[in-house]
Amino acid sequence: MHVSVLKMREPVYVNHDRVHQLNRQLGEETTRSILTRAIEEAAVRLEHIARTHASAALDEMTRCTRSLIGISDQIGLDTLTMVADDVLACLESCDTVATAATTARLLRIGEGSLREICDLQGLPR
């Protein structure tokens, strides 16, 4: 018997216009600093969301997901922003199954989004 292993791959969208807008408004050095800090903060939020979901601390998970939306929207991680908004909708509807599924998707999308923006900006991972 042959068992197939499926790998979840989802495309992520980084809004290049948002990054270019930051460069025009703030300059390349300041934008790089903002992106570096935002990426670090988003990674911390994603880890915290995973922990709070696992421990069923849903109020804290909601707060952290809202914070992640603000960060990801600021730096043009549009797919991450959209999926985090989906997680909030599931949390608000108290649908535990949908929350688990969208949280798993959020973590996958988060990893891909952060990797993508680091690669685009030449930042270390």
Order of alpha helices (4+ residues) and beta strands (2+ residues): alpha-alpha-alpha-alpha-alpha
